[in-house]
Amino acid sequence: MTALVEDVQKQGISSAVVVLYDLEYSNGNFVYFFPDGLDSDLTEVQFRDSSGTPRTYVALPAQAQDFEVSSDGAYNRPKFSIANLQNTFSQAIGGLDYEDLIGRRLTRRTTLKKYLVGESGDSGTGNPPVEFPKTVYVIDRISAKDVTTVEFELAAPFDLAGITLPRRVVVGGNCPWKYTGASRVKYTGSSTYGTMPEKEKVGGCNWRADSKLVDAGGIERTVYMTAEDEYILDGNSVSFTNGTGLSSFTAGTYYTTQELNLPQITAEGIVNNITWVNYWQCLSSTGSAPLDSSTNTWRRVWLYNSYQAGLEFKGFLDKRYNQYVVKDGFLWRVNRTTQAANAHNTVEEGLHWTRGDICGKSLTSCAMRFQAKPDGAAGFSKFKDSRISLPFGGFPGVVQRR
């Protein structure tokens, strides 16, 4: 840092200012890049991290602005734009959707070109880099998007503008509690569950971490749901009737329909259209075919199966169709790319897998879990078991926490 101060205090700076970015696009996975244009023929540079390890930064078609810092007023919210053409940036972030970057951290690093790896001022292997203080931002939202550009708005991690005491701003009807934050059991990741220590509990949601419910009859059941309040059922227990071409449908029966030309992601950047299956629960007898909009007569359901290394688990452009598996007593969903048989990536929260059981954060979401009523067909009735009361309040609430 002392060397940098001496450099910038000179009447003329002989080395160009370089701005680099570290984006953690999923837990523990980073993309290192800089806005294209550092040199007309430069495709990548290297700069050391805090431990002295060289990191390779690639040139991407990006533009950043409004990073100025003021000593008064609200903290600045910079804009970061990236070209939305082809798939250069998408490949750099592991094929994730742009929406998946919301909440992720972007670190802005500034140095002089002469302190890059291989240049005259390189600090050397094992030594920390020579750079100005880093600035860290959180991707807060997508502020603009069109066919050529995606613009993200950034916020400082400690930007508390608008927060009021006692931190209970009422908006909409969202639950303020962390899902399973006050669970009585804790998932250990090895087919076992332990008691959740009091000091680790967060909020008031005591839905069990293993998604099990003891109903009013004393029977233990597993209740998995999506963020859209759709049940995820055991694929080996529910019987389905082929509903294609039928003109009448019976309440309480489960049906399938075909989804033609569903884009499957077989590898990053490779998409094939396949025929897949929709699963439905008929709520009221009808002569109309299943539709998501027919909420009075139809309810979409999803299936899970037990994890087996020798099976393929598919991922699709429409993530709703990504397959679910139960491994070590926990529900997982393919995050994006199809997991080939005998070549699965480690089943854990991250780029390739994500948690399968997600709360919709509404009063309906809460009731459909705690008051889930079996329908006698290995699924759940459209009616709720009102004998079971919801164990906590909190509606309406504040920020959604899933």
Secondary structure as the mmCIF struct_conf table of DSSP 4:
data_model
#
loop_
_struct_conf.conf_type_id
_struct_conf.id
_struct_conf.beg_label_comp_id
_struct_conf.beg_label_asym_id
_struct_conf.beg_label_seq_id
_struct_conf.end_label_comp_id
_struct_conf.end_label_asym_id
_struct_conf.end_label_seq_id
HELX_RH_AL_P HELX_RH_AL_P1 THR A 2 VAL A 8
TURN_TY1_P TURN_TY1_P1 GLN A 9 GLN A 9
BEND BEND1 LYS A 10 GLY A 12
BEND BEND2 SER A 15 SER A 15
STRN STRN1 VAL A 17 SER A 26
TURN_TY1_P TURN_TY1_P2 ASN A 27 GLY A 28
STRN STRN2 ASN A 29 PRO A 35
BEND BEND3 ASP A 36 ASP A 36
BEND BEND4 LEU A 38 ASP A 39
TURN_TY1_P TURN_TY1_P3 SER A 40 ASP A 41
STRN STRN3 GLU A 44 ARG A 48
TURN_TY1_P TURN_TY1_P4 SER A 50 SER A 51
BEND BEND5 GLY A 52 GLY A 52
STRN STRN4 PRO A 54 LEU A 60
BEND BEND6 PRO A 61 PRO A 61
STRN STRN5 ALA A 62 GLN A 65
BEND BEND7 SER A 71 ALA A 74
HELX_LH_PP_P HELX_LH_PP_P1 TYR A 75 ASN A 76
STRN STRN6 LYS A 79 ALA A 83
BEND BEND8 LEU A 85 LEU A 85
TURN_TY1_P TURN_TY1_P5 GLN A 86 ASN A 87
HELX_RH_AL_P HELX_RH_AL_P2 THR A 88 ALA A 92
TURN_TY1_P TURN_TY1_P6 ILE A 93 GLY A 95
HELX_RH_3T_P HELX_RH_3T_P1 TYR A 98 LEU A 101
TURN_TY1_P TURN_TY1_P7 ILE A 102 GLY A 103
STRN STRN7 ARG A 105 LEU A 112
HELX_RH_3T_P HELX_RH_3T_P2 LYS A 113 TYR A 115
BEND BEND9 LEU A 116 LEU A 116
TURN_TY1_P TURN_TY1_P8 VAL A 117 GLY A 118
BEND BEND10 GLU A 119 GLU A 119
TURN_TY1_P TURN_TY1_P9 SER A 120 GLY A 121
TURN_TY1_P TURN_TY1_P10 THR A 125 GLY A 126
BEND BEND11 ASN A 127 ASN A 127
HELX_LH_PP_P HELX_LH_PP_P2 PRO A 128 PRO A 129
HELX_LH_PP_P HELX_LH_PP_P3 PHE A 132 LYS A 134
STRN STRN8 THR A 135 LYS A 145
BEND BEND12 VAL A 147 THR A 148
STRN STRN9 THR A 149 ALA A 155
TURN_TY1_P TURN_TY1_P11 PRO A 157 PHE A 158
TURN_TY1_P TURN_TY1_P12 ALA A 161 GLY A 162
TURN_TY1_P TURN_TY1_P13 LEU A 165 PRO A 166
BEND BEND13 ARG A 167 ARG A 167
STRN STRN10 VAL A 171 VAL A 171
TURN_TY1_P TURN_TY1_P14 GLY A 172 GLY A 173
BEND BEND14 TRP A 177 TRP A 177
HELX_LH_PP_P HELX_LH_PP_P4 LYS A 178 LYS A 178
TURN_TY1_P TURN_TY1_P15 TYR A 179 ALA A 182
BEND BEND15 ARG A 184 ARG A 184
STRN STRN11 VAL A 185 TYR A 187
BEND BEND16 GLY A 189 SER A 191
STRN STRN12 TYR A 193 THR A 195
HELX_LH_PP_P HELX_LH_PP_P5 MET A 196 PRO A 197
HELX_RH_3T_P HELX_RH_3T_P3 GLU A 198 GLU A 200
BEND BEND17 GLY A 203 GLY A 204
TURN_TY1_P TURN_TY1_P16 ALA A 209 ASP A 210
STRN STRN13 LYS A 212 VAL A 214
TURN_TY1_P TURN_TY1_P17 ALA A 216 GLY A 217
BEND BEND18 GLY A 218 GLY A 218
STRN STRN14 GLU A 220 THR A 222
STRN STRN15 TYR A 224 MET A 225
TURN_TY1_P TURN_TY1_P18 ALA A 227 GLU A 228
BEND BEND19 ASP A 229 ASP A 229
STRN STRN16 TYR A 231 ASP A 234
TURN_TY1_P TURN_TY1_P19 GLY A 235 SER A 237
STRN STRN17 THR A 241 ASN A 242
TURN_TY1_P TURN_TY1_P20 THR A 244 GLY A 245
BEND BEND20 SER A 247 SER A 247
STRN STRN18 PHE A 249 PHE A 249
TURN_TY1_P TURN_TY1_P21 ALA A 251 GLY A 252
STRN STRN19 TYR A 254 ALA A 267
TURN_TY1_P TURN_TY1_P22 GLU A 268 GLY A 269
STRN STRN20 ILE A 270 CYS A 282
BEND BEND21 LEU A 283 SER A 284
STRN STRN21 THR A 286 THR A 286
BEND BEND22 GLY A 287 SER A 288
HELX_LH_PP_P HELX_LH_PP_P6 ALA A 289 PRO A 290
TURN_TY1_P TURN_TY1_P23 ASP A 292 SER A 293
TURN_TY1_P TURN_TY1_P24 THR A 295 THR A 297
STRN STRN22 TRP A 298 SER A 306
TURN_TY1_P TURN_TY1_P25 ALA A 309 GLY A 310
BEND BEND23 LEU A 311 LEU A 311
STRN STRN23 PHE A 313 PHE A 313
STRN STRN24 PHE A 316 PHE A 316
BEND BEND24 LEU A 317 ASP A 318
HELX_RH_3T_P HELX_RH_3T_P4 LYS A 319 TYR A 321
BEND BEND25 ASN A 322 ASN A 322
STRN STRN25 TYR A 324 LYS A 327
TURN_TY1_P TURN_TY1_P26 ASP A 328 GLY A 329
STRN STRN26 PHE A 330 VAL A 334
BEND BEND26 ARG A 336 THR A 337
STRN STRN27 GLN A 339 GLN A 339
TURN_TY1_P TURN_TY1_P27 ALA A 341 ASN A 342
HELX_LH_PP_P HELX_LH_PP_P7 HIS A 344 THR A 346
BEND BEND27 VAL A 347 GLU A 348
STRN STRN28 GLU A 349 GLU A 349
TURN_TY1_P TURN_TY1_P28 GLY A 350 HIS A 352
STRN STRN29 TRP A 353 ARG A 355
BEND BEND28 GLY A 356 GLY A 356
BEND BEND29 SER A 362 SER A 362
HELX_RH_AL_P HELX_RH_AL_P3 LEU A 363 PHE A 370
TURN_TY1_P TURN_TY1_P29 GLN A 371 GLN A 371
STRN STRN30 PRO A 374 PRO A 374
BEND BEND30 GLY A 376 GLY A 379
STRN STRN31 PHE A 380 PHE A 380
BEND BEND31 LYS A 382 PHE A 383
TURN_TY1_P TURN_TY1_P30 SER A 386 ARG A 387
BEND BEND32 ILE A 388 ILE A 388
HELX_LH_PP_P HELX_LH_PP_P8 SER A 389 LEU A 390
BEND BEND33 PRO A 391 PRO A 391
BEND BEND34 PRO A 396 PRO A 396
STRN STRN32 GLY A 397 GLY A 397
BEND BEND35 VAL A 398 VAL A 399
#
